[in-house]
Structures are given as C-alpha cells and as structure tokens.
Amino acid sequence: MTGQELLTQLNWRYATKKFDPARTIPPEQWSVLERVLTLSPSSYGLQPYRCFVIQDADVRRRLREVSWNQPQITDASHLVVFTAMTSVTTELADRLVSRVAEVRGQSVDSLKGYRDMLAGFVEGAPAKGIQLDQWAGRQAYIALGVFLSAAAMMQIDACPMEGIDPAGYDQVLGLSAKGLRAYCVATAGYRAADDKYATLPKVRFKHEDVVTRV
C-alpha cells in the first residue's frame, strides 16, 4: 500500500451511522479483524483489556437497550465490546512472562529481570500517580484505534461508540465477575446506501493546527 492509498482509505472511513443489516462481513475477512485486536500494541505489552465479539442476536438486542437504543448495535454485521481490567496485579506480569517463554522457547527463570521490570511497574504505579484501571482503559482505546484503521484498510465500515451504559453492559455480559469494565464498542459492517453521512466531506482541523514540528 502506498502512502496515498493509506490516506485515501483513512479519508474514506467515517463513523458509520447507518449500516446495511442485510450485508455481513465474510468470515475470512472478519477473522483478520479479530487477529488485529490481538496484534494491537499496548504499554509493556501487557494487554490489560479483553474484547468481546457479540454474535448472539438476543444479547445484541439487550445491549442496544443500554446503548441509548442506537441502531448500529443490532444493524451492523459485527459488534465488538472493548473492556479493560478493573484490577491489574503482578499476576498479569507473570502471565505475560510465561507467554514470552512459550513463544520464544526460553525458560521463565531466564526472564527474571524482565519479570521484575514488569512487576515493578505494576507495584510502583500508584506511588507515581498512575491509576492502573484508567491506564488499562487507555490501552483498550489503542486497540479500538488499530481496529478502526485496519477495517478502513479492508474497505469495511466501522463506528466507534461511547454512548453506552457501562453498568448495563456489566449486567448483560457479567463483566464485574470477570474483573472487567466496558469502555466503548465498535460496530462493523457496510454502510447503508441511504446513510447521508457517508457522502459528506470529512472535516478535520487543518494539519498545522494539529501537528507541530519542533
């Protein structure tokens, strides 16, 4: 992909307000987008978030009720709920170290220095004014951004949505019991032919108002 092709796709994408409920993302393409969720970068690689792909129609209907009744929740081909851990402990560091050892063929003992660095961040965060639950939420938003960009590259429409009731999502999905909190969702699919927002010019502040070279 050339630089111009990248910019073209990012200009093409918009927060889709009206999806075509008759169109479904092909399984092979959706599989790629699910992998994108895993490949998103995160601070220290700890990935303190979990993404729920909601396939059950009744669950999506119930989630729409706690999403200001926004039609994208049920009309889009796919729905992803981005959640983050409400409590981050050194257990997460241990899990990551074990995974590194597994993937790279190393022993856990050989990664002690790495483990101590990760644990030091988790244990020392409060003293530095870092609220780990909010930090975890920010990592979920990075995953959201990567997901939206990847969808645009694949000519798949998507819409990031914060208009949800986290407590309602907790109740429907049982998030508290899993140590998670809902932050936002993304709907994905294909824009409806009569979505008026699809043809409006994209509006952004001027480049020089956003980017400063020092």
C-alpha positions as CSV (number, residue, x, y, z in Angstrom):
1,M,0.0,0.0,0.0
2,T,1.3,3.4,-1.0
3,G,1.2,6.4,1.3
4,Q,-1.5,7.9,-0.9
5,E,-3.6,4.7,-0.8
6,L,-3.4,4.8,3.0
7,L,-4.6,8.4,3.1
8,T,-7.4,7.6,0.7
9,Q,-8.7,4.9,2.9
10,L,-8.5,7.0,6.1
11,N,-10.4,9.7,4.3
12,W,-12.9,7.1,3.1
13,R,-13.7,5.9,6.6
14,Y,-16.2,7.7,8.8
15,A,-18.2,6.8,11.9
16,T,-20.9,4.9,10.1
17,K,-24.3,6.0,11.4
18,K,-26.5,3.6,9.4
19,F,-25.5,0.1,8.5
20,D,-27.0,-2.2,5.9
21,P,-28.4,-5.0,8.0
22,A,-28.6,-7.3,5.0
23,R,-24.8,-7.3,4.5
24,T,-22.4,-9.5,6.5
25,I,-18.6,-9.3,6.7
26,P,-17.3,-12.6,5.1
27,P,-15.8,-14.9,7.7
28,E,-12.3,-14.8,6.2
29,Q,-12.2,-11.1,6.5
30,W,-13.7,-11.0,10.0
31,S,-11.0,-13.5,11.1
32,V,-8.4,-11.0,10.1
33,L,-10.0,-8.2,12.1
34,E,-10.2,-10.4,15.1
35,R,-6.5,-11.1,14.8
36,V,-5.9,-7.3,14.6
37,L,-7.4,-7.0,18.1
38,T,-4.7,-9.3,19.3
39,L,-1.9,-7.6,17.5
40,S,-2.6,-4.1,18.8
41,P,0.3,-2.5,20.8
42,S,-0.1,-1.9,24.5
43,S,2.0,-0.5,27.3
44,Y,4.7,-3.0,28.2
45,G,2.8,-5.5,26.0
46,L,0.6,-6.3,29.0
47,Q,-2.7,-6.1,27.1
48,P,-4.9,-5.4,30.1
49,Y,-8.1,-5.5,28.1
50,R,-10.4,-8.0,26.6
51,C,-12.6,-7.7,23.5
52,F,-16.0,-9.4,23.3
53,V,-17.4,-10.2,19.8
54,I,-21.1,-10.4,20.4
55,Q,-22.8,-12.8,18.0
56,D,-25.9,-13.7,19.9
57,A,-28.9,-11.7,18.4
58,D,-30.7,-11.6,21.8
59,V,-27.6,-10.3,23.6
60,R,-27.2,-7.6,21.0
61,R,-30.8,-6.6,21.4
62,R,-30.3,-6.3,25.2
63,L,-27.1,-4.3,24.6
64,R,-28.9,-1.9,22.3
65,E,-31.3,-1.1,25.2
66,V,-28.3,0.1,27.3
67,S,-26.7,1.9,24.3
68,W,-29.3,4.7,24.0
69,N,-31.1,2.5,21.6
70,Q,-28.6,3.2,18.8
71,P,-29.5,1.1,15.8
72,Q,-25.9,0.3,14.9
73,I,-25.7,-2.1,17.8
74,T,-28.1,-4.5,16.1
75,D,-27.9,-3.5,12.4
76,A,-24.2,-3.8,11.9
77,S,-22.7,-7.1,10.8
78,H,-20.5,-7.4,13.9
79,L,-20.2,-5.8,17.4
80,V,-17.1,-5.7,19.5
81,V,-17.2,-4.6,23.1
82,F,-13.9,-3.2,24.4
83,T,-13.4,-3.8,28.1
84,A,-10.4,-3.3,30.5
85,M,-9.3,-4.9,33.7
86,T,-10.6,-3.2,36.8
87,S,-7.6,-4.5,38.9
88,V,-4.1,-5.0,37.4
89,T,-1.8,-7.1,39.6
90,T,1.6,-8.8,39.1
91,E,-0.3,-11.9,38.1
92,L,-0.7,-10.3,34.7
93,A,3.1,-9.7,34.5
94,D,3.6,-13.4,35.3
95,R,1.2,-14.5,32.6
96,L,3.0,-12.3,30.0
97,V,6.4,-13.7,31.1
98,S,5.1,-17.3,30.7
99,R,3.7,-16.4,27.3
100,V,7.1,-14.9,26.2
101,A,8.9,-18.0,27.4
102,E,6.4,-20.2,25.5
103,V,6.6,-18.3,22.2
104,R,10.3,-17.7,22.2
105,G,11.5,-21.0,23.6
106,Q,13.0,-19.5,26.7
107,S,12.8,-20.6,30.4
108,V,10.8,-18.5,32.8
109,D,13.8,-18.2,35.0
110,S,15.9,-16.6,32.2
111,L,13.3,-13.9,32.1
112,K,13.5,-12.9,35.7
113,G,14.9,-9.4,35.0
114,Y,12.1,-8.8,32.5
115,R,9.5,-10.1,35.0
116,D,10.9,-7.8,37.8
117,M,10.7,-4.8,35.4
118,L,7.0,-5.6,34.7
119,A,6.2,-6.2,38.3
120,G,8.0,-3.1,39.3
121,F,5.8,-1.0,37.0
122,V,2.6,-2.6,38.4
123,E,3.6,-2.3,42.0
124,G,5.1,1.2,41.7
125,A,2.3,2.7,39.6
126,P,0.2,4.1,42.5
127,A,3.1,5.9,44.0
128,K,3.6,7.6,40.6
129,G,0.0,8.7,40.5
130,I,-0.9,6.1,37.9
131,Q,-4.4,4.6,38.4
132,L,-4.0,1.2,36.8
133,D,-7.7,0.8,36.0
134,Q,-7.6,4.0,34.0
135,W,-4.3,3.0,32.4
136,A,-5.9,-0.3,31.4
137,G,-8.8,1.6,29.8
138,R,-6.4,3.7,27.7
139,Q,-4.8,0.5,26.3
140,A,-8.3,-0.6,25.2
141,Y,-8.7,2.6,23.3
142,I,-5.4,1.9,21.5
143,A,-6.9,-1.4,20.4
144,L,-10.0,0.4,19.2
145,G,-8.0,2.8,17.1
146,V,-6.0,-0.1,15.5
147,F,-9.2,-1.9,14.8
148,L,-10.8,1.1,13.1
149,S,-7.8,1.7,11.0
150,A,-7.5,-1.9,9.9
151,A,-11.2,-2.0,9.0
152,A,-10.7,1.0,6.8
153,M,-7.8,-0.6,5.0
154,M,-10.1,-3.6,4.2
155,Q,-12.9,-1.3,3.0
156,I,-15.0,-2.3,5.9
157,D,-17.1,0.3,7.7
158,A,-17.0,0.8,11.4
159,C,-18.2,3.1,14.1
160,P,-16.6,3.7,17.5
161,M,-19.3,4.3,20.1
162,E,-19.0,5.5,23.7
163,G,-22.7,6.1,24.1
164,I,-23.2,3.1,26.3
165,D,-24.2,2.5,29.9
166,P,-21.2,0.6,31.4
167,A,-23.3,-0.7,34.3
168,G,-25.8,-2.0,31.8
169,Y,-23.1,-3.8,29.8
170,D,-21.8,-5.2,33.0
171,Q,-25.2,-6.7,33.8
172,V,-25.8,-8.2,30.3
173,L,-22.3,-9.6,29.9
174,G,-21.4,-10.3,33.6
175,L,-18.3,-8.2,33.4
176,S,-17.7,-7.5,37.1
177,A,-17.4,-11.2,37.8
178,K,-14.7,-11.3,35.2
179,G,-12.8,-8.3,36.7
180,L,-13.7,-6.1,33.7
181,R,-15.4,-2.9,32.8
182,A,-16.8,-1.8,29.4
183,Y,-15.3,1.3,28.0
184,C,-16.6,1.5,24.4
185,V,-17.8,-0.6,21.5
186,A,-17.2,-0.7,17.7
187,T,-19.8,-1.8,15.2
188,A,-18.5,-3.1,11.8
189,G,-20.1,-3.9,8.5
190,Y,-21.2,-2.0,5.5
191,R,-22.8,1.4,5.2
192,A,-26.4,1.7,4.1
193,A,-26.9,3.2,0.7
194,D,-29.0,6.0,2.2
195,D,-26.7,7.0,5.0
196,K,-26.4,10.7,4.3
197,Y,-23.3,11.0,6.4
198,A,-21.4,8.7,4.0
199,T,-21.2,11.4,1.3
200,L,-20.4,14.4,3.5
201,P,-16.9,15.8,3.2
202,K,-14.6,14.8,6.1
203,V,-14.0,17.6,8.5
204,R,-10.8,17.9,10.5
205,F,-8.8,20.8,11.8
206,K,-6.0,22.0,9.5
207,H,-2.9,19.9,9.6
208,E,-0.9,22.8,11.1
209,D,-3.4,23.1,13.9
210,V,-2.9,19.5,14.9
211,V,0.7,18.7,14.1
212,T,3.6,20.9,15.3
213,R,7.2,20.3,14.2
214,V,9.8,21.3,16.8
